[in-house]
């Protein structure tokens, strides 16, 4: 089980939740990395508030490229 940061509503940092997520098994051409820390930037903060170029398409959503 991995931990992911997700949000179920739009808003400030108080809407962020740390949740368990089943990663499954990597497929052909994929690798599984162990990430020990993450950072949030302004773009992700604006995305979480639905004020970024790419809009939130559905909730719950997450941060980073694989939202």
N, CA, C and O atoms as a Maestro MAE file, in Angstrom:
{
 s_m_m2io_version
 :::
 2.0.0
}

f_m_ct {
 s_m_title
 :::
 protein
 m_atom[268] {
  # First column is atom index #
  i_m_mmod_type
  r_m_x_coord
  r_m_y_coord
  r_m_z_coord
  i_m_residue_number
  s_m_chain_name
  s_m_pdb_residue_name
  s_m_pdb_atom_name
  i_m_atomic_number
  :::
  1 25 0.842 -1.179 0.000 1 A "UNK " " N  " 7
  2 3 0.000 0.000 0.000 1 A "UNK " " CA " 6
  3 2 0.889 1.244 0.000 1 A "UNK " " C  " 6
  4 15 1.862 1.321 0.750 1 A "UNK " " O  " 8
  5 25 0.554 2.190 -0.825 2 A "UNK " " N  " 7
  6 3 1.271 3.462 -0.879 2 A "UNK " " CA " 6
  7 2 0.375 4.550 -0.308 2 A "UNK " " C  " 6
  8 15 -0.832 4.357 -0.162 2 A "UNK " " O  " 8
  9 25 0.957 5.668 0.007 3 A "UNK " " N  " 7
  10 3 0.211 6.842 0.461 3 A "UNK " " CA " 6
  11 2 0.159 7.840 -0.690 3 A "UNK " " C  " 6
  12 15 1.170 8.077 -1.351 3 A "UNK " " O  " 8
  13 25 -1.014 8.426 -0.933 4 A "UNK " " N  " 7
  14 3 -1.183 9.454 -1.953 4 A "UNK " " CA " 6
  15 2 -1.867 10.663 -1.327 4 A "UNK " " C  " 6
  16 15 -2.613 10.530 -0.358 4 A "UNK " " O  " 8
  17 25 -1.610 11.836 -1.884 5 A "UNK " " N  " 7
  18 3 -2.275 13.060 -1.443 5 A "UNK " " CA " 6
  19 2 -3.416 13.324 -2.407 5 A "UNK " " C  " 6
  20 15 -3.198 13.471 -3.610 5 A "UNK " " O  " 8
  21 25 -4.644 13.386 -1.877 6 A "UNK " " N  " 7
  22 3 -5.824 13.617 -2.704 6 A "UNK " " CA " 6
  23 2 -6.704 14.668 -2.056 6 A "UNK " " C  " 6
  24 15 -6.561 14.979 -0.874 6 A "UNK " " O  " 8
  25 25 -7.624 15.215 -2.856 7 A "UNK " " N  " 7
  26 3 -8.613 16.127 -2.302 7 A "UNK " " CA " 6
  27 2 -9.977 15.785 -2.882 7 A "UNK " " C  " 6
  28 15 -10.096 15.442 -4.058 7 A "UNK " " O  " 8
  29 25 -11.001 15.880 -2.048 8 A "UNK " " N  " 7
  30 3 -12.362 15.524 -2.412 8 A "UNK " " CA " 6
  31 2 -13.238 16.761 -2.610 8 A "UNK " " C  " 6
  32 15 -14.414 16.645 -2.957 8 A "UNK " " O  " 8
  33 25 -12.666 17.933 -2.391 9 A "UNK " " N  " 7
  34 3 -13.350 19.198 -2.612 9 A "UNK " " CA " 6
  35 2 -12.292 20.239 -2.935 9 A "UNK " " C  " 6
  36 15 -11.121 20.054 -2.603 9 A "UNK " " O  " 8
  37 25 -12.678 21.312 -3.567 10 A "UNK " " N  " 7
  38 3 -11.748 22.382 -3.906 10 A "UNK " " CA " 6
  39 2 -11.503 23.240 -2.678 10 A "UNK " " C  " 6
  40 15 -12.380 23.385 -1.827 10 A "UNK " " O  " 8
  41 25 -10.292 23.815 -2.587 11 A "UNK " " N  " 7
  42 3 -10.012 24.696 -1.469 11 A "UNK " " CA " 6
  43 2 -8.543 24.804 -1.154 11 A "UNK " " C  " 6
  44 15 -7.686 24.476 -1.974 11 A "UNK " " O  " 8
  45 25 -8.263 25.268 0.043 12 A "UNK " " N  " 7
  46 3 -6.903 25.471 0.518 12 A "UNK " " CA " 6
  47 2 -6.273 24.174 0.995 12 A "UNK " " C  " 6
  48 15 -6.803 23.092 0.744 12 A "UNK " " O  " 8
  49 25 -5.146 24.278 1.681 13 A "UNK " " N  " 7
  50 3 -4.426 23.082 2.123 13 A "UNK " " CA " 6
  51 2 -5.230 22.202 3.071 13 A "UNK " " C  " 6
  52 15 -4.916 21.021 3.224 13 A "UNK " " O  " 8
  53 25 -6.255 22.749 3.708 14 A "UNK " " N  " 7
  54 3 -7.053 21.956 4.634 14 A "UNK " " CA " 6
  55 2 -7.855 20.848 3.949 14 A "UNK " " C  " 6
  56 15 -8.329 19.938 4.628 14 A "UNK " " O  " 8
  57 25 -8.020 20.900 2.609 15 A "UNK " " N  " 7
  58 3 -8.781 19.863 1.914 15 A "UNK " " CA " 6
  59 2 -7.912 18.664 1.526 15 A "UNK " " C  " 6
  60 15 -8.440 17.648 1.075 15 A "UNK " " O  " 8
  61 25 -6.598 18.765 1.692 16 A "UNK " " N  " 7
  62 3 -5.703 17.670 1.330 16 A "UNK " " CA " 6
  63 2 -5.831 16.525 2.321 16 A "UNK " " C  " 6
  64 15 -5.909 16.739 3.530 16 A "UNK " " O  " 8
  65 25 -5.851 15.306 1.793 17 A "UNK " " N  " 7
  66 3 -5.929 14.105 2.629 17 A "UNK " " CA " 6
  67 2 -4.833 13.127 2.206 17 A "UNK " " C  " 6
  68 15 -4.534 12.985 1.020 17 A "UNK " " O  " 8
  69 25 -4.257 12.475 3.168 18 A "UNK " " N  " 7
  70 3 -3.287 11.413 2.904 18 A "UNK " " CA " 6
  71 2 -4.055 10.098 2.940 18 A "UNK " " C  " 6
  72 15 -4.628 9.737 3.968 18 A "UNK " " O  " 8
  73 25 -4.066 9.378 1.809 19 A "UNK " " N  " 7
  74 3 -4.874 8.165 1.683 19 A "UNK " " CA " 6
  75 2 -4.022 6.993 1.234 19 A "UNK " " C  " 6
  76 15 -2.997 7.180 0.578 19 A "UNK " " O  " 8
  77 25 -4.443 5.778 1.585 20 A "UNK " " N  " 7
  78 3 -3.805 4.555 1.104 20 A "UNK " " CA " 6
  79 2 -4.236 4.305 -0.334 20 A "UNK " " C  " 6
  80 15 -5.374 4.585 -0.710 20 A "UNK " " O  " 8
  81 25 -3.316 3.777 -1.130 21 A "UNK " " N  " 7
  82 3 -3.598 3.511 -2.538 21 A "UNK " " CA " 6
  83 2 -2.854 2.246 -2.954 21 A "UNK " " C  " 6
  84 15 -1.650 2.125 -2.729 21 A "UNK " " O  " 8
  85 25 -3.573 1.307 -3.559 22 A "UNK " " N  " 7
  86 3 -2.967 0.076 -4.055 22 A "UNK " " CA " 6
  87 2 -2.298 0.355 -5.393 22 A "UNK " " C  " 6
  88 15 -2.961 0.764 -6.346 22 A "UNK " " O  " 8
  89 25 -0.999 0.139 -5.469 23 A "UNK " " N  " 7
  90 3 -0.251 0.445 -6.683 23 A "UNK " " CA " 6
  91 2 -0.361 -0.627 -7.754 23 A "UNK " " C  " 6
  92 15 -0.180 -0.339 -8.937 23 A "UNK " " O  " 8
  93 25 -0.650 -1.835 -7.365 24 A "UNK " " N  " 7
  94 3 -0.659 -2.912 -8.344 24 A "UNK " " CA " 6
  95 2 0.762 -3.299 -8.723 24 A "UNK " " C  " 6
  96 15 1.718 -2.959 -8.026 24 A "UNK " " O  " 8
  97 25 0.887 -4.007 -9.820 25 A "UNK " " N  " 7
  98 3 2.181 -4.504 -10.295 25 A "UNK " " CA " 6
  99 2 2.585 -3.705 -11.523 25 A "UNK " " C  " 6
  100 15 1.753 -3.489 -12.404 25 A "UNK " " O  " 8
  101 25 3.858 -3.252 -11.614 26 A "UNK " " N  " 7
  102 3 4.293 -2.522 -12.807 26 A "UNK " " CA " 6
  103 2 4.125 -3.370 -14.068 26 A "UNK " " C  " 6
  104 15 4.367 -4.577 -14.050 26 A "UNK " " O  " 8
  105 25 3.715 -2.734 -15.149 27 A "UNK " " N  " 7
  106 3 3.558 -3.423 -16.419 27 A "UNK " " CA " 6
  107 2 4.838 -3.363 -17.237 27 A "UNK " " C  " 6
  108 15 5.852 -2.847 -16.767 27 A "UNK " " O  " 8
  109 25 4.802 -3.883 -18.450 28 A "UNK " " N  " 7
  110 3 5.983 -3.846 -19.319 28 A "UNK " " CA " 6
  111 2 6.463 -2.410 -19.543 28 A "UNK " " C  " 6
  112 15 5.666 -1.528 -19.860 28 A "UNK " " O  " 8
  113 25 7.748 -2.184 -19.379 29 A "UNK " " N  " 7
  114 3 8.323 -0.864 -19.581 29 A "UNK " " CA " 6
  115 2 8.105 0.092 -18.420 29 A "UNK " " C  " 6
  116 15 8.447 1.269 -18.535 29 A "UNK " " O  " 8
  117 25 7.543 -0.375 -17.293 30 A "UNK " " N  " 7
  118 3 7.304 0.463 -16.123 30 A "UNK " " CA " 6
  119 2 8.197 0.027 -14.973 30 A "UNK " " C  " 6
  120 15 8.647 -1.117 -14.924 30 A "UNK " " O  " 8
  121 25 8.448 0.941 -14.053 31 A "UNK " " N  " 7
  122 3 9.207 0.627 -12.842 31 A "UNK " " CA " 6
  123 2 8.434 1.147 -11.639 31 A "UNK " " C  " 6
  124 15 7.603 2.046 -11.766 31 A "UNK " " O  " 8
  125 25 8.707 0.585 -10.491 32 A "UNK " " N  " 7
  126 3 8.096 1.024 -9.242 32 A "UNK " " CA " 6
  127 2 9.172 1.717 -8.424 32 A "UNK " " C  " 6
  128 15 10.193 1.111 -8.101 32 A "UNK " " O  " 8
  129 25 8.950 2.996 -8.082 33 A "UNK " " N  " 7
  130 3 9.910 3.781 -7.328 33 A "UNK " " CA " 6
  131 2 9.410 3.994 -5.912 33 A "UNK " " C  " 6
  132 15 8.206 4.112 -5.685 33 A "UNK " " O  " 8
  133 25 10.323 4.042 -4.969 34 A "UNK " " N  " 7
  134 3 9.995 4.336 -3.583 34 A "UNK " " CA " 6
  135 2 10.294 5.812 -3.338 34 A "UNK " " C  " 6
  136 15 11.458 6.199 -3.238 34 A "UNK " " O  " 8
  137 25 9.258 6.635 -3.241 35 A "UNK " " N  " 7
  138 3 9.405 8.073 -3.040 35 A "UNK " " CA " 6
  139 2 9.331 8.355 -1.543 35 A "UNK " " C  " 6
  140 15 8.380 7.949 -0.876 35 A "UNK " " O  " 8
  141 25 10.317 9.037 -1.029 36 A "UNK " " N  " 7
  142 3 10.355 9.307 0.406 36 A "UNK " " CA " 6
  143 2 9.875 10.702 0.764 36 A "UNK " " C  " 6
  144 15 9.599 10.967 1.933 36 A "UNK " " O  " 8
  145 25 9.768 11.594 -0.196 37 A "UNK " " N  " 7
  146 3 9.311 12.958 0.085 37 A "UNK " " CA " 6
  147 2 8.723 13.555 -1.185 37 A "UNK " " C  " 6
  148 15 9.107 13.187 -2.295 37 A "UNK " " O  " 8
  149 25 7.790 14.478 -1.007 38 A "UNK " " N  " 7
  150 3 7.230 15.203 -2.142 38 A "UNK " " CA " 6
  151 2 7.254 16.690 -1.820 38 A "UNK " " C  " 6
  152 15 7.404 17.079 -0.661 38 A "UNK " " O  " 8
  153 25 7.111 17.497 -2.820 39 A "UNK " " N  " 7
  154 3 6.998 18.937 -2.632 39 A "UNK " " CA " 6
  155 2 5.806 19.433 -3.433 39 A "UNK " " C  " 6
  156 15 5.474 18.873 -4.478 39 A "UNK " " O  " 8
  157 25 5.181 20.455 -2.954 40 A "UNK " " N  " 7
  158 3 4.058 21.061 -3.658 40 A "UNK " " CA " 6
  159 2 4.489 22.427 -4.159 40 A "UNK " " C  " 6
  160 15 5.179 23.164 -3.455 40 A "UNK " " O  " 8
  161 25 4.085 22.761 -5.368 41 A "UNK " " N  " 7
  162 3 4.449 24.064 -5.913 41 A "UNK " " CA " 6
  163 2 3.199 24.907 -6.153 41 A "UNK " " C  " 6
  164 15 2.078 24.453 -5.921 41 A "UNK " " O  " 8
  165 25 3.397 26.098 -6.605 42 A "UNK " " N  " 7
  166 3 2.280 27.033 -6.808 42 A "UNK " " CA " 6
  167 2 1.255 26.492 -7.802 42 A "UNK " " C  " 6
  168 15 0.052 26.662 -7.604 42 A "UNK " " O  " 8
  169 25 1.715 25.850 -8.857 43 A "UNK " " N  " 7
  170 3 0.792 25.297 -9.846 43 A "UNK " " CA " 6
  171 2 -0.150 24.282 -9.217 43 A "UNK " " C  " 6
  172 15 -1.344 24.278 -9.515 43 A "UNK " " O  " 8
  173 25 0.370 23.425 -8.354 44 A "UNK " " N  " 7
  174 3 -0.474 22.426 -7.696 44 A "UNK " " CA " 6
  175 2 -1.442 23.081 -6.713 44 A "UNK " " C  " 6
  176 15 -2.576 22.625 -6.566 44 A "UNK " " O  " 8
  177 25 -1.008 24.134 -6.048 45 A "UNK " " N  " 7
  178 3 -1.901 24.859 -5.140 45 A "UNK " " CA " 6
  179 2 -3.036 25.510 -5.936 45 A "UNK " " C  " 6
  180 15 -4.185 25.495 -5.494 45 A "UNK " " O  " 8
  181 25 -2.730 26.075 -7.092 46 A "UNK " " N  " 7
  182 3 -3.772 26.688 -7.911 46 A "UNK " " CA " 6
  183 2 -4.684 25.637 -8.533 46 A "UNK " " C  " 6
  184 15 -5.883 25.869 -8.683 46 A "UNK " " O  " 8
  185 25 -4.119 24.470 -8.901 47 A "UNK " " N  " 7
  186 3 -4.937 23.382 -9.434 47 A "UNK " " CA " 6
  187 2 -5.955 22.933 -8.389 47 A "UNK " " C  " 6
  188 15 -7.127 22.733 -8.709 47 A "UNK " " O  " 8
  189 25 -5.521 22.777 -7.163 48 A "UNK " " N  " 7
  190 3 -6.388 22.335 -6.067 48 A "UNK " " CA " 6
  191 2 -7.527 23.322 -5.824 48 A "UNK " " C  " 6
  192 15 -8.585 22.942 -5.321 48 A "UNK " " O  " 8
  193 25 -7.312 24.582 -6.178 49 A "UNK " " N  " 7
  194 3 -8.340 25.612 -6.018 49 A "UNK " " CA " 6
  195 2 -9.106 25.862 -7.326 49 A "UNK " " C  " 6
  196 15 -9.921 26.781 -7.407 49 A "UNK " " O  " 8
  197 25 -8.837 25.037 -8.346 50 A "UNK " " N  " 7
  198 3 -9.455 25.128 -9.672 50 A "UNK " " CA " 6
  199 2 -9.198 26.485 -10.334 50 A "UNK " " C  " 6
  200 15 -10.080 27.061 -10.971 50 A "UNK " " O  " 8
  201 25 -7.965 26.979 -10.166 51 A "UNK " " N  " 7
  202 3 -7.576 28.255 -10.780 51 A "UNK " " CA " 6
  203 2 -6.362 28.093 -11.698 51 A "UNK " " C  " 6
  204 15 -5.691 29.078 -12.005 51 A "UNK " " O  " 8
  205 25 -6.073 26.881 -12.135 52 A "UNK " " N  " 7
  206 3 -4.915 26.616 -12.982 52 A "UNK " " CA " 6
  207 2 -5.372 26.481 -14.434 52 A "UNK " " C  " 6
  208 15 -6.572 26.399 -14.696 52 A "UNK " " O  " 8
  209 25 -4.434 26.457 -15.377 53 A "UNK " " N  " 7
  210 3 -4.763 26.300 -16.794 53 A "UNK " " CA " 6
  211 2 -5.544 25.015 -17.043 53 A "UNK " " C  " 6
  212 15 -6.569 25.035 -17.724 53 A "UNK " " O  " 8
  213 25 -5.068 23.900 -16.497 54 A "UNK " " N  " 7
  214 3 -5.804 22.635 -16.564 54 A "UNK " " CA " 6
  215 2 -6.777 22.622 -15.396 54 A "UNK " " C  " 6
  216 15 -6.375 22.812 -14.249 54 A "UNK " " O  " 8
  217 25 -8.042 22.403 -15.678 55 A "UNK " " N  " 7
  218 3 -9.063 22.449 -14.643 55 A "UNK " " CA " 6
  219 2 -9.244 21.071 -14.008 55 A "UNK " " C  " 6
  220 15 -8.934 20.053 -14.626 55 A "UNK " " O  " 8
  221 25 -9.736 21.042 -12.797 56 A "UNK " " N  " 7
  222 3 -10.070 19.789 -12.133 56 A "UNK " " CA " 6
  223 2 -11.229 19.174 -12.898 56 A "UNK " " C  " 6
  224 15 -12.273 19.806 -13.058 56 A "UNK " " O  " 8
  225 25 -11.055 17.939 -13.376 57 A "UNK " " N  " 7
  226 3 -12.088 17.295 -14.196 57 A "UNK " " CA " 6
  227 2 -13.097 16.523 -13.366 57 A "UNK " " C  " 6
  228 15 -14.271 16.440 -13.728 57 A "UNK " " O  " 8
  229 25 -12.646 15.956 -12.252 58 A "UNK " " N  " 7
  230 3 -13.535 15.159 -11.402 58 A "UNK " " CA " 6
  231 2 -12.938 15.093 -10.007 58 A "UNK " " C  " 6
  232 15 -11.724 15.186 -9.831 58 A "UNK " " O  " 8
  233 25 -13.789 14.934 -9.043 59 A "UNK " " N  " 7
  234 3 -13.353 14.755 -7.656 59 A "UNK " " CA " 6
  235 2 -13.718 13.347 -7.209 59 A "UNK " " C  " 6
  236 15 -14.769 12.854 -7.618 59 A "UNK " " O  " 8
  237 25 -12.924 12.676 -6.403 60 A "UNK " " N  " 7
  238 3 -11.675 13.182 -5.852 60 A "UNK " " CA " 6
  239 2 -10.601 13.281 -6.921 60 A "UNK " " C  " 6
  240 15 -10.670 12.620 -7.957 60 A "UNK " " O  " 8
  241 25 -9.614 14.113 -6.654 61 A "UNK " " N  " 7
  242 3 -8.495 14.318 -7.556 61 A "UNK " " CA " 6
  243 2 -7.214 14.290 -6.734 61 A "UNK " " C  " 6
  244 15 -7.255 14.171 -5.509 61 A "UNK " " O  " 8
  245 25 -6.098 14.398 -7.403 62 A "UNK " " N  " 7
  246 3 -4.822 14.371 -6.710 62 A "UNK " " CA " 6
  247 2 -3.881 15.397 -7.284 62 A "UNK " " C  " 6
  248 15 -4.223 16.130 -8.212 62 A "UNK " " O  " 8
  249 25 -2.708 15.442 -6.731 63 A "UNK " " N  " 7
  250 3 -1.690 16.380 -7.178 63 A "UNK " " CA " 6
  251 2 -0.682 15.690 -8.067 63 A "UNK " " C  " 6
  252 15 -0.513 14.474 -7.983 63 A "UNK " " O  " 8
  253 25 -0.012 16.442 -8.915 64 A "UNK " " N  " 7
  254 3 1.012 15.887 -9.780 64 A "UNK " " CA " 6
  255 2 0.457 15.466 -11.125 64 A "UNK " " C  " 6
  256 15 -0.712 15.703 -11.431 64 A "UNK " " O  " 8
  257 25 1.297 14.844 -11.917 65 A "UNK " " N  " 7
  258 3 0.961 14.508 -13.293 65 A "UNK " " CA " 6
  259 2 -0.152 13.472 -13.403 65 A "UNK " " C  " 6
  260 15 -0.987 13.573 -14.302 65 A "UNK " " O  " 8
  261 25 -0.187 12.481 -12.516 66 A "UNK " " N  " 7
  262 3 -1.176 11.403 -12.608 66 A "UNK " " CA " 6
  263 2 -2.369 11.665 -11.716 66 A "UNK " " C  " 6
  264 15 -2.745 10.792 -10.933 66 A "UNK " " O  " 8
  265 25 -2.969 12.815 -11.804 67 A "UNK " " N  " 7
  266 3 -4.104 13.170 -10.956 67 A "UNK " " CA " 6
  267 2 -5.226 12.202 -11.153 67 A "UNK " " C  " 6
  268 15 -6.275 12.336 -10.522 67 A "UNK " " O  " 8
  :::
 }
 m_bond[267] {
  # First column is bond index #
  i_m_from
  i_m_to
  i_m_order
  :::
  1 1 2 1
  2 2 3 1
  3 3 4 2
  4 3 5 1
  5 5 6 1
  6 6 7 1
  7 7 8 2
  8 7 9 1
  9 9 10 1
  10 10 11 1
  11 11 12 2
  12 11 13 1
  13 13 14 1
  14 14 15 1
  15 15 16 2
  16 15 17 1
  17 17 18 1
  18 18 19 1
  19 19 20 2
  20 19 21 1
  21 21 22 1
  22 22 23 1
  23 23 24 2
  24 23 25 1
  25 25 26 1
  26 26 27 1
  27 27 28 2
  28 27 29 1
  29 29 30 1
  30 30 31 1
  31 31 32 2
  32 31 33 1
  33 33 34 1
  34 34 35 1
  35 35 36 2
  36 35 37 1
  37 37 38 1
  38 38 39 1
  39 39 40 2
  40 39 41 1
  41 41 42 1
  42 42 43 1
  43 43 44 2
  44 43 45 1
  45 45 46 1
  46 46 47 1
  47 47 48 2
  48 47 49 1
  49 49 50 1
  50 50 51 1
  51 51 52 2
  52 51 53 1
  53 53 54 1
  54 54 55 1
  55 55 56 2
  56 55 57 1
  57 57 58 1
  58 58 59 1
  59 59 60 2
  60 59 61 1
  61 61 62 1
  62 62 63 1
  63 63 64 2
  64 63 65 1
  65 65 66 1
  66 66 67 1
  67 67 68 2
  68 67 69 1
  69 69 70 1
  70 70 71 1
  71 71 72 2
  72 71 73 1
  73 73 74 1
  74 74 75 1
  75 75 76 2
  76 75 77 1
  77 77 78 1
  78 78 79 1
  79 79 80 2
  80 79 81 1
  81 81 82 1
  82 82 83 1
  83 83 84 2
  84 83 85 1
  85 85 86 1
  86 86 87 1
  87 87 88 2
  88 87 89 1
  89 89 90 1
  90 90 91 1
  91 91 92 2
  92 91 93 1
  93 93 94 1
  94 94 95 1
  95 95 96 2
  96 95 97 1
  97 97 98 1
  98 98 99 1
  99 99 100 2
  100 99 101 1
  101 101 102 1
  102 102 103 1
  103 103 104 2
  104 103 105 1
  105 105 106 1
  106 106 107 1
  107 107 108 2
  108 107 109 1
  109 109 110 1
  110 110 111 1
  111 111 112 2
  112 111 113 1
  113 113 114 1
  114 114 115 1
  115 115 116 2
  116 115 117 1
  117 117 118 1
  118 118 119 1
  119 119 120 2
  120 119 121 1
  121 121 122 1
  122 122 123 1
  123 123 124 2
  124 123 125 1
  125 125 126 1
  126 126 127 1
  127 127 128 2
  128 127 129 1
  129 129 130 1
  130 130 131 1
  131 131 132 2
  132 131 133 1
  133 133 134 1
  134 134 135 1
  135 135 136 2
  136 135 137 1
  137 137 138 1
  138 138 139 1
  139 139 140 2
  140 139 141 1
  141 141 142 1
  142 142 143 1
  143 143 144 2
  144 143 145 1
  145 145 146 1
  146 146 147 1
  147 147 148 2
  148 147 149 1
  149 149 150 1
  150 150 151 1
  151 151 152 2
  152 151 153 1
  153 153 154 1
  154 154 155 1
  155 155 156 2
  156 155 157 1
  157 157 158 1
  158 158 159 1
  159 159 160 2
  160 159 161 1
  161 161 162 1
  162 162 163 1
  163 163 164 2
  164 163 165 1
  165 165 166 1
  166 166 167 1
  167 167 168 2
  168 167 169 1
  169 169 170 1
  170 170 171 1
  171 171 172 2
  172 171 173 1
  173 173 174 1
  174 174 175 1
  175 175 176 2
  176 175 177 1
  177 177 178 1
  178 178 179 1
  179 179 180 2
  180 179 181 1
  181 181 182 1
  182 182 183 1
  183 183 184 2
  184 183 185 1
  185 185 186 1
  186 186 187 1
  187 187 188 2
  188 187 189 1
  189 189 190 1
  190 190 191 1
  191 191 192 2
  192 191 193 1
  193 193 194 1
  194 194 195 1
  195 195 196 2
  196 195 197 1
  197 197 198 1
  198 198 199 1
  199 199 200 2
  200 199 201 1
  201 201 202 1
  202 202 203 1
  203 203 204 2
  204 203 205 1
  205 205 206 1
  206 206 207 1
  207 207 208 2
  208 207 209 1
  209 209 210 1
  210 210 211 1
  211 211 212 2
  212 211 213 1
  213 213 214 1
  214 214 215 1
  215 215 216 2
  216 215 217 1
  217 217 218 1
  218 218 219 1
  219 219 220 2
  220 219 221 1
  221 221 222 1
  222 222 223 1
  223 223 224 2
  224 223 225 1
  225 225 226 1
  226 226 227 1
  227 227 228 2
  228 227 229 1
  229 229 230 1
  230 230 231 1
  231 231 232 2
  232 231 233 1
  233 233 234 1
  234 234 235 1
  235 235 236 2
  236 235 237 1
  237 237 238 1
  238 238 239 1
  239 239 240 2
  240 239 241 1
  241 241 242 1
  242 242 243 1
  243 243 244 2
  244 243 245 1
  245 245 246 1
  246 246 247 1
  247 247 248 2
  248 247 249 1
  249 249 250 1
  250 250 251 1
  251 251 252 2
  252 251 253 1
  253 253 254 1
  254 254 255 1
  255 255 256 2
  256 255 257 1
  257 257 258 1
  258 258 259 1
  259 259 260 2
  260 259 261 1
  261 261 262 1
  262 262 263 1
  263 263 264 2
  264 263 265 1
  265 265 266 1
  266 266 267 1
  267 267 268 2
  :::
 }
}
